[in-house]
Amino acid sequence: MKGRLGTLTTLYVTQYLGIGFITVGLTAILRDGGTSLDTLALLQFVGLVWPLKFLWAPLVDRYGSRRHGHYRSWLLPLQAGLVLTLLALLPFADPTRQLGPVVAICAAYVFLSATQDIAVDAVAVRVLSEGIRGTGNGIQVAASYLGNLLGGGACVLVYDRYGWVPAIGLLVALTAVGLLVVWRLREPARTARVAGAGQAYRALLSVFGQPGCRLWTFGVVPLVYTGAGAAYALVTPALVDAGWSLARIGVVTGVVISAPAIVAGLLAGIGVDRFGRGRLLVVGGAALAVSTALLLPLMNGRAPLVTTVVALCCFMAAYTVANVVLYVVNMDYSRVGTGGTDFTVLSSFGLICSFLAASLGLAVADRVGYPAVAIGSIVLVALGVLVGLGHQRRFPAVRVGPSERVAPPVTVPG
């Protein structure tokens, strides 16, 4: 199991390296080169590929090589594709002058990384038993922040000192480690038939037919993600309004707060396995509410460096704990026969809620102010925790291991 967790860790980290570079590092480089904020905002739209990946997740579950490993046969070309797309960035030493090709390459990378995430999640569903899912998902969440820290922080530091080619070279080298891991991966042999294409796509709906899944997905997830997402969307504009420079904002929000989030993700994963999903959801939700309250001085225009950084670190750590619990329960509802589809559609709904919450939070803040939205976010998170605690008491985690269950007959939610 340690070997499997190590493999998952490497794959999750390497898929987020480029994402961190695109969303944080490249954004900083382009801004430093004079790119307008409107253009930078358009760059962020390539991230919309991730919430839409459920549209092709059934194809990953349906097609694959029995001889070379069903999901390994996807991971090999996908991981190689991540390396190649990053290599394609090497000729663009001044990305501000050839922004079109750079954005196109970034979009290709995001598509490949989203598809790779489907396959890795499906492998995780197969190999992680109920008693170790917390650790596995804690690693997944922590890996996203570590990838952000390396791709968005370390690569920018290398760029600042040595230039574009060494920075991209570092990114390529780190991502290539994942290719070596996939090459050595020995995926457990399938003992059950692979779901047909029709069944794989029907799983997009049948997953909600499981006991309690609709309450979790359409009750708990929107409340927690909307509350947290709306609050975090206020951070950057509030920092700008408080007089922080773009450089300081980039370092703090892209690098500094990632460190406590990594630690929180790992500890939360262990905590879920030891104390249960309900208790950790309460811990994460309570911490999220308190840390959001700590951001109220910032929302009122007061942002001294030390206290603001501490508040942001607390907020991100708390959000990470809650996020780990949400991911674990999503995996509880993921069936091995359609694991990629199930986990993807459930997690994608959370991403969609986060995107909508960010937009809605900013729009509402424009009318009623930052503090009112922050307080509303606390209320939403509290409601989400209460509903989630009731859900866990009524629908405890199914005690199953990484068996070869095939998706049950279709039950369309009504």
C-alpha positions in Angstrom: 0.0 0.0 0.0 2.9 2.4 0.7 4.1 1.8 -2.9 0.7 2.6 -4.3 0.4 5.7 -2.2 3.8 6.8 -3.4 2.7 6.2 -7.0 -0.5 8.2 -6.5 1.4 11.0 -4.8 3.9 11.3 -7.7 1.2 11.3 -10.4 -1.0 13.9 -8.6 2.0 16.2 -8.0 3.2 16.0 -11.6 -0.2 16.7 -13.1 -0.5 19.9 -11.0 3.0 21.2 -11.8 1.9 22.7 -15.1 -1.4 23.9 -13.7 0.4 25.8 -11.0 2.8 27.3 -13.5 0.0 28.4 -15.8 -2.3 29.8 -13.2 0.3 31.4 -11.0 3.8 31.4 -12.6 2.9 32.3 -16.2 0.4 34.8 -15.0 3.1 36.6 -13.0 5.6 36.4 -15.9 3.1 37.8 -18.4 2.0 40.6 -16.0 5.7 41.5 -15.4 6.0 41.8 -19.2 3.1 44.2 -19.4 0.2 42.0 -20.3 -3.1 43.6 -19.4 -5.3 42.2 -16.7 -8.1 41.6 -19.2 -5.8 39.3 -21.2 -4.7 37.5 -18.0 -8.3 36.9 -17.1 -8.8 35.2 -20.4 -5.9 32.9 -19.7 -7.7 31.7 -16.6 -10.6 30.4 -18.8 -8.4 27.4 -19.9 -9.1 26.1 -16.4 -12.7 25.6 -17.3 -11.7 22.3 -19.0 -11.4 20.6 -15.6 -15.1 21.0 -14.6 -16.1 19.6 -18.0 -13.9 16.5 -17.9 -16.9 14.3 -16.9 -18.0 14.5 -20.6 -15.2 12.2 -21.7 -14.6 10.3 -18.4 -16.8 7.4 -19.5 -14.4 6.8 -22.5 -11.5 6.4 -20.1 -13.5 3.8 -18.1 -14.6 2.0 -21.3 -11.5 1.7 -23.4 -8.1 0.4 -22.3 -5.7 -2.4 -22.6 -6.2 -5.5 -20.5 -2.6 -6.6 -21.3 -0.8 -3.4 -20.3 -3.3 -2.3 -17.6 -6.6 -0.6 -18.4 -5.8 2.8 -16.9 -2.0 2.5 -17.3 -2.6 2.4 -21.1 -4.1 5.8 -20.7 -1.5 7.2 -18.3 1.5 6.4 -20.4 0.5 8.5 -23.4 -1.1 11.2 -21.3 2.0 11.6 -19.0 4.2 11.7 -22.1 1.9 14.3 -23.6 2.3 16.5 -20.5 6.0 16.4 -21.0 5.8 17.2 -24.7 3.4 20.1 -24.3 5.8 21.7 -21.7 8.7 21.1 -24.1 6.7 22.9 -26.8 6.9 26.1 -24.6 10.7 26.2 -24.8 10.9 28.3 -28.1 8.7 31.1 -26.6 11.4 32.9 -24.5 9.2 36.1 -24.5 5.7 34.7 -24.1 4.2 38.2 -24.2 5.0 38.5 -27.9 3.5 35.2 -29.0 0.7 34.9 -26.5 -1.7 33.1 -28.9 0.5 29.9 -29.4 1.4 29.9 -25.7 -2.2 30.0 -24.6 -3.0 27.2 -27.2 -0.2 25.0 -25.7 -1.5 25.7 -22.2 -5.0 24.7 -23.2 -3.6 21.4 -24.6 -1.8 20.8 -21.3 -4.9 21.5 -19.2 -6.9 19.0 -21.4 -4.2 16.3 -21.0 -3.8 16.9 -17.2 -7.6 16.8 -16.8 -7.8 13.5 -18.6 -4.8 12.1 -16.7 -6.6 13.0 -13.5 -9.6 10.9 -14.6 -7.3 7.9 -15.0 -5.4 8.5 -11.7 -8.6 8.9 -9.8 -9.9 5.6 -11.3 -6.7 3.8 -10.2 -7.2 5.3 -6.7 -10.8 4.0 -6.5 -9.5 0.5 -7.4 -6.6 0.3 -5.0 -7.7 2.3 -1.9 -9.8 0.4 0.6 -12.3 2.3 2.7 -9.9 2.4 5.7 -7.2 4.2 3.6 -9.3 6.5 1.5 -8.7 9.4 3.8 -4.9 9.2 3.4 -5.2 8.7 -0.3 -7.4 11.8 -0.8 -5.4 13.8 1.7 -2.4 13.1 -0.6 -4.4 14.1 -3.6 -5.4 17.5 -2.2 -1.9 18.1 -0.7 -0.4 17.2 -4.0 -2.4 20.0 -5.8 -0.8 22.6 -3.4 2.6 21.1 -3.8 2.3 21.2 -7.5 1.2 24.8 -7.2 4.1 25.6 -4.9 6.7 24.1 -7.3 5.1 25.1 -10.6 3.9 28.5 -9.5 6.7 29.3 -7.0 10.0 27.5 -7.7 9.8 27.8 -11.5 9.1 31.6 -11.2 12.2 32.0 -9.0 14.3 30.1 -11.6 12.8 32.3 -14.3 13.6 35.4 -12.4 17.3 34.4 -12.0 18.1 32.3 -15.0 15.4 32.9 -17.6 12.7 31.1 -19.5 14.5 28.0 -20.8 15.9 26.9 -17.4 12.4 27.5 -15.8 10.6 25.4 -18.4 13.4 22.8 -18.3 12.8 22.4 -14.5 9.1 22.0 -15.1 9.8 19.3 -17.8 12.2 17.4 -15.6 9.8 17.3 -12.6 6.9 16.2 -14.8 9.1 13.5 -16.5 9.4 11.8 -13.1 5.7 10.9 -13.4 6.4 9.2 -16.7 9.0 6.9 -15.0 6.5 6.1 -12.3 3.8 5.2 -14.8 6.2 3.0 -16.7 6.9 1.0 -13.6 3.2 0.9 -12.5 1.7 -2.5 -12.3 -2.1 -2.0 -12.2 -4.1 -4.7 -10.5 -5.6 -7.2 -13.0 -9.3 -6.8 -13.7 -11.4 -9.8 -12.8 -14.7 -8.3 -13.8 -15.9 -7.2 -17.2 -15.3 -3.7 -18.3 -18.5 -1.5 -18.5 -19.7 -1.0 -22.0 -19.7 2.5 -23.5 -23.5 2.9 -22.9 -23.2 1.7 -19.3 -20.2 4.0 -18.7 -22.2 7.0 -19.9 -25.3 6.0 -18.0 -23.1 6.0 -14.9 -23.1 9.8 -15.2 -26.7 9.5 -13.8 -26.8 6.2 -12.1 -24.1 7.2 -9.6 -26.8 9.5 -8.0 -29.1 6.5 -7.5 -27.0 5.3 -4.6 -28.4 5.8 -1.0 -27.7 9.4 0.1 -25.7 10.4 -3.0 -28.2 13.1 -4.1 -28.3 14.6 -0.6 -24.5 14.7 -0.5 -23.9 16.0 -4.0 -26.8 18.5 -4.2 -27.0 19.4 -0.5 -23.7 19.3 1.3 -21.3 20.0 -1.6 -23.0 23.2 -2.9 -23.3 24.7 0.6 -19.6 24.1 1.5 -18.1 24.9 -1.8 -20.3 28.0 -2.4 -19.5 29.3 1.1 -15.7 28.7 0.8 -15.5 29.7 -2.9 -17.4 33.0 -2.4 -15.2 34.0 0.5 -11.9 33.2 -1.2 -12.9 35.0 -4.4 -12.9 38.2 -2.3 -9.3 37.8 -1.2 -7.4 39.1 -4.2 -9.6 42.2 -4.9 -9.6 43.0 -1.2 -5.8 42.8 -1.1 -5.6 45.1 -4.1 -8.0 47.5 -2.5 -5.9 47.5 0.6 -2.9 48.6 -1.4 -0.9 45.4 -1.7 1.3 45.1 -4.8 0.6 42.4 -7.4 4.0 40.9 -6.7 3.2 40.5 -3.0 -0.3 39.1 -3.7 1.2 36.6 -6.1 3.8 35.3 -3.6 1.4 35.1 -0.7 -1.6 33.6 -2.5 0.4 31.4 -4.9 3.3 30.2 -2.6 3.1 31.1 1.0 -0.3 29.8 1.9 0.3 26.5 0.0 2.7 25.2 2.7 0.1 25.0 5.5 -2.4 23.6 3.0 -0.1 20.7 2.2 0.4 19.9 5.8 -3.4 20.2 6.5 -4.2 17.9 3.6 -1.9 15.2 4.8 -3.1 15.5 8.4 -6.8 15.6 7.4 -6.4 12.4 5.4 -5.0 10.6 8.4 -7.7 12.1 10.6 -10.5 10.9 8.3 -9.2 7.3 8.5 -8.8 7.5 12.2 -11.8 9.6 13.4 -14.3 9.3 10.6 -15.7 11.6 7.9 -18.4 13.3 10.1 -15.9 14.5 12.8 -13.4 15.8 10.3 -16.1 17.6 8.4 -17.1 19.4 11.7 -13.5 20.2 12.4 -12.9 21.6 8.9 -16.2 23.5 8.8 -15.7 25.1 12.2 -12.1 26.1 11.3 -13.3 27.4 8.0 -16.0 29.6 9.7 -13.5 30.9 12.2 -10.8 31.6 9.6 -13.3 33.4 7.4 -14.1 35.6 10.4 -10.4 36.3 10.7 -10.5 37.7 7.2 -13.0 40.4 8.2 -10.4 43.1 8.9 -9.1 42.5 5.4 -12.6 42.8 4.0 -12.9 46.2 5.8 -9.7 47.5 4.1 -7.1 46.7 6.9 -4.4 44.3 5.7 -1.2 44.4 7.8 1.2 41.9 6.4 1.7 39.4 9.3 -1.9 39.1 10.5 -3.3 38.9 7.0 -0.9 36.2 6.0 -1.8 34.2 9.2 -5.5 34.6 8.4 -5.0 33.4 4.8 -2.9 30.5 6.0 -5.6 29.5 8.5 -8.3 29.8 5.8 -6.5 27.7 3.3 -5.7 25.0 5.8 -9.3 24.9 7.0 -10.6 24.7 3.4 -8.2 21.9 2.7 -9.5 19.8 5.6 -13.1 20.3 4.4 -12.0 19.5 0.9 -10.4 16.2 1.8 -13.6 15.1 3.5 -15.7 16.0 0.5 -13.2 14.0 -1.8 -13.3 11.0 0.5 -17.1 10.7 0.5 -17.0 11.2 -3.3 -14.7 8.2 -3.5 -17.1 6.3 -1.2 -19.7 6.7 -3.9 -17.4 5.8 -6.7 -17.9 2.2 -8.1 -14.8 0.4 -9.3 -16.4 -0.6 -12.7 -16.9 3.1 -13.5 -14.6 4.7 -11.0 -13.2 7.4 -13.3 -16.7 8.5 -14.3 -18.2 8.4 -10.8 -15.4 10.3 -9.1 -15.1 12.8 -11.9 -18.7 13.7 -12.1 -19.0 14.1 -8.4 -15.9 16.2 -8.0 -16.7 18.2 -11.1 -19.9 19.3 -9.6 -17.9 20.8 -6.7 -15.6 22.6 -9.1 -18.6 24.1 -11.0 -20.1 25.3 -7.6 -16.7 26.9 -6.8 -16.6 28.7 -10.2 -20.2 30.0 -9.8 -19.6 30.9 -6.2 -16.6 33.1 -7.1 -18.6 34.9 -9.7 -21.6 35.3 -7.6 -19.6 36.4 -4.5 -17.9 39.2 -6.4 -21.2 40.4 -7.9 -22.9 40.4 -4.6 -19.9 42.1 -2.9 -20.2 44.9 -5.5 -23.6 45.7 -4.1 -23.5 44.9 -0.4 -19.7 45.0 0.3 -17.0 42.4 1.2 -18.0 41.9 4.9 -21.6 40.9 4.2 -20.5 38.3 1.7 -18.0 36.9 4.1 -20.6 36.6 6.8 -23.0 34.9 4.3 -20.2 32.5 3.5 -19.9 31.5 7.1 -23.6 30.8 7.3 -23.5 28.6 4.1 -20.5 26.6 5.4 -22.2 26.0 8.8 -25.4 24.8 7.0 -23.2 22.5 4.9 -21.6 21.0 7.9 -24.9 20.4 9.6 -26.4 18.7 6.5 -23.2 16.7 6.1 -23.1 15.5 9.6 -26.8 14.4 9.3 -25.9 12.6 6.0 -23.0 10.7 7.6 -25.1 9.6 10.5 -27.8 8.4 8.1 -25.5 7.0 5.4 -22.2 5.9 6.8 -19.4 4.9 4.5 -19.9 1.6 2.8 -17.4 -0.9 4.2 -15.9 -2.3 1.1 -12.4 -2.8 -0.2 -11.0 -2.2 -3.7 -13.1 -5.0 -5.2 -14.1 -5.4 -8.8 -17.6 -4.1 -8.5 -19.3 -3.2 -11.7 -21.8 -0.3 -11.8 -25.3 -1.4 -10.8 -28.3 -1.0 -13.0 -29.2 2.5 -14.0 -31.3 4.4 -11.5 -32.1 7.9 -12.9 -32.5 10.4 -10.0 -35.9 11.8 -9.8 
